[in-house]
Amino acid sequence: MKIKLFPKNEQELSKLFVLIFPLTLLLSLTISFLKNAYFTFANLLPHNAIFNYGFLDRVDTQASLGLVFGAALCLSFSYLFSKSLGRATVLFPLVFLTLLGVVGTEFLDILVNFFSQNSAYDFGNSSLLILLKILVVFGLFGLSSLNLLAKKEPSIFASAQFIYGAVVFYLISLFIIRGELNVFSDIFLINSLYASTHIYVGVTFIYLAIIHFLMTRPLEAIMFNKTLSSIAFWGFLFLLPWTNFKYYYGSVLPNWIENISIYLSISLVVPLLAFLVNYTKTIQSKEAAENKSLGLMNFSVILFSITTIFHIVSSFENLLPILGITNFVNVIRFGYVGSLVMATISFSYYLIPKLFGREVAYSRLEDIVFNGFKISYLLVLINNTLIGVNSGYSWNAGANAGNPTIYGEGYEIVWNLISFNFSLNTFISLILLSSGFLYLISVLKAVSSGQITTVEEMVYTNE
Amino acid sequence: MSDLVNKVAEILNAPVDLVQRSAEARAAASGVSVDDVLNSWAGGESVAASAPKEEAPVQETVAEEVVEEVVEEVATEEVVEEVVEEVATEEVVEEVVEEVVEGKNESSFSFIAGVLFVGLFTFLFAFVIPKNQTTTVVSESLNNSVVVSGDVIQGAEIYSSLNCQSCHTQNVRTLIPDTQNGKVLKNKYANATLINNVGNIRLGPDLSTSATREPTNNSQWLERYLSDSTSVNRDIPHPDYDFLDEQDLEYLITYLLSLGEVNE
């Protein structure tokens, strides 16, 4: 296994990120497990300024939404972007440095948090690093625009479109998080728009970029319809940024933006259907046999669809008082991040033989990894939905009955309903952590001792 | 393979055998597989090394190679002529197919402009305009700001650094069920930390009226609960903040005792 410190082309760079991704995922899952353990067993575990729920929750946000997202973005960008445009990357050394910068600043953000907790925003970004992040992502935006303009293929393949959309909205999200807090509604405005641009668009678009590649090339299938892919792209791009305001329905946000959010969330059904029809029809035309890692891709599509359906269903006005501001909001984030994680794992297994020239032996180890991720993410979705619905329902029911469950004295009623689910969350995050660890072992085993196979040859010409 | 050829032939509206031969010629010229070429024509994954400028010389090379091979092996003029004719046909087909494919050309500039337009539209209408609108409304209203002491701000900063807002909200919404038991958060100018502490997701109890109710309006109870929560309530887990120094704990309690007044 040879990893060059200064890669000369896209394949060598992709190799680097194939190895970085499992490491970032393992770090994120470890922090997530500790966070959940410190929520459920706050009274039992030893604690200090670092090992407490509040601090771990902030670091968990940075790790999952920053570092894992950054690593997945870099992996998909380094391998898919140039491939989708039919040419070698323009200004490759700069792209290499910028991609390292994306992962580096996200990692630095986690480290800075240990020394400067007061400068961190709610979503985990440290104010000290936001400007640097903007600079790096702006560089990535410029380089990706340049590469798009220099494309050699007549059409722009869907993967490149989605990656570009993710980069643009990642940049926008960084500008949004720097917004000043002047009046109380600003916190809802900034946090909901940051969540929808960074998580809903950013995470989802990297996911869709990977899926549009995996459903064609590895399966030797032909994209069913480019128009449907365009509908999914433009539909999600326009609608998703508006969909998070609805969870603050009835708050100090302007009424018009809450109402628009409801209607546009319901409209998500259009791009979702376009994507699902395209996906189903495309994989029907497959000529290659589907391996186990592509089964994980299929499951990620199911998870993505369930999450989006939850997102649509929660737009109904009668449900919003129950679901808004509760843990249900986290379900949408977990669903999209989980889909991205599973698709990237599937993608990395596809890349190992192509880049490292080593076959992946789909043994029991890989079965455990795939099933671990599938079961865990599905349980995360169901369990947190139950927490959200139960707590929201009991708060509203309690208020109607004159019992103040929303406050401390009545909280015991709520806690009795949801304490089991929080304990289950800790258990699920332990399964996720184990799966993440085994995934790292599996990747290392494959790239170091897998059966030798032919490395993919990609010939590019730069004129 | 045959499905792929049929699909492409259908898309390009060209005979299957012509598409097949064109794809083979293009694949030989580009150094990629026939499947890759067909995929790219079908609108699927792109083919590497398919620079348009390379096409003309490559086609010539193919023709030459085929002619030479045939001349060496058979050495009859008739066969050479047939092969040359066939290659000539391939060139024509290749041109036709290329024209059809290039007819679907997508402009990168339009695509980039489209994405940037949606991005700017979102930034303007979902962020800049509502932010300015709410600020204007607040500035025009009476009693429009929250004024608190320095100690409360210090406590609010500790609350924020401990990330208490990740569990506790300070926001009772104007929806009917929420308002029956509490005060509604009003839009006002305030210190950035006070605004940040309002929180976004409610896992634990809401603290918007914490200082107006028993027992959370009692500083001694708060001190005991924050230092050792199990001594007050064993059933509901809550982090202990006994690692805070005495001064910080005092600031935090001062802040908690101010809740219920600032947000009115």
Interface residues (C-beta under 8 A of the other chain):
Chain A: Y38 F39 T40 F41 A42 N43 H47 N48 A49 N52 Y53 G54 F55 D57 R58 K83 S84 L85 G86 R87 Q117 N118 A120 Y121 D122 S145 L148 L149 K151 K152 E153 P154 S155 I156 F157 Q161 Y164 G165 V168 F169 I172 F175 I176 G179 E180 L181 N182 V183 F184 S185 D186 I187 F188 L189 N191 S192 L193 T197 F213 T216 R217 E220 A221 I222 M223 K226 W234 L237 F238 P241 W242 F245 Y248 Y249 G250 S251 V252 L253 P254 I257 S285 E287 P321 G324 I325 T326 N327 V329 N330 S391 W395 N396 A399 N400 G402 P404 I406 Y407 G408 E409 Y411 E412 W415 M458 V459 Y460 T461 E463
Chain B: M1 D3 L4 K7 G31 V32 D35 L38 N39 S40 A42 G43 G44 E45 S46 V47 A48 A49 S50 A51 P52 K53 E54 V101 E102 K104 N105 E106 S108 F109 F111 I112 G114 V115 L116 V118 G119 T122 F123 A126 F127 P130 K131 Q133 T134 T135 V138 E157 S160 S161 L162 N163 C164 Q165 S166 C167 T169 N171 V172 R173 T174 L175 P177 D178 Q180 N181 G182 L185 K186 N187 K188 Y189 A190 A192 I195 N196 V198 N200 I201 R202 L203 G204 P205 D206 T209 S210 R213 E214 T216 S229 T230 R234 D235 I236 P237 H238 P239 D240 Y241 F243 N263
